Amino acid sequence: MEDLNSALATLDPPLKHKIEYRDKTLLIEMWDPEANASVKRSIEPWQYQNRDLLHVIVLHAINELKMKGSRAPLQVLPLINGRKMEASDFIAD
């Protein structure tokens, strides 16, 4: 989870984020307080285990925030350093 947290932290400001892992589902919430806009994603294991797919899901969420008025940069996120994500990546320490 640290890799994803670190990647999303690069977008602060303007974006804030919250990541939860609940019953094998990854829950991501991102919001821009300045634009009063937020997005949520529930990501299943088959999605987060594919690094490229997870990357696309996160970028799509950022793009949705931009459509709602956020000034968040749409950029390439350094999510996982070229390795497959496992469920243990999202279990809080």
N, C-alpha and C positions, 0 to 999 in steps of 0.2 A: 504494500500500500504506500510505502514511502516514495517510490518512484512516481506514482500517480500524484500524490500530494505535492511533491516537489515540482512536478510539471505544472500543475494548476496554480501553485504559489507564484510562478513566474508571471501570471496574469493579474496579480494583486498589487496595485490597483489596475483596473477598475473592478475586476471580478472578485467575489468572495466565493468560497466553495465549502461543501460539506460532503464527506464520503462515509458511507456506512456499509457494512457487510452484514446482511441478514439472511440466514438460512440459505447460504450459497448464492444469494443474489447480491450484486453490487449496486448500491443506490448512490447516485451522484446528484447533488443539487448545486447549481451555480446561480449566482445572482449579482446584479449590478445595482447597488443602492442608489447611484446617481440617476439611473434610467428607470428605477422602480420596475425592473424586469427580472424574471427568474425562469429557469428551466430545470426539469428533473428528468433523470433517466434511470430506469431499472434495467440492469444488464445481467443477463444470464451467463452461467459458466462457459457455454459454447461460444459466447460473444467475447468475453474478456480473456479467454484463453488464446484468442487470435489477436496478436498485438496490432496488426494492421486494421482489423475491424474495430477494435476498441478505439484506436486513433481516429478513425472516421466518425465513430459515434460521438466522441468528445468534440471534434471539430464541427460536426453538425450542430451540436448543442450551442457552441459558441456562436456559430452563424445565426442560429435562431435568436440568441440574445441580441445580436447586432440588428436583426430585423425589428426587434422590439425597442430599439433606440440606444443600445449600449455602444460605447466606443471601444470595446475590447478588441485587442489586436487578433486577427485571424492568422495564426502562425502555426508552424510545425512544432508540435510538442514532443519533447524528448521523453517518451513514455517509459520504455522498458529496456533500452540498451540492447536490442537485437535478440531477445530471448522470449520464449513462450511464457505467458503469465500463468501462474498456478493459483488455486484457491488460497493457498497460504500467503500469497502476496497481499491479500486483502484482510487478513485476520489481524485485528488490533493487537499490539504488543502488550 
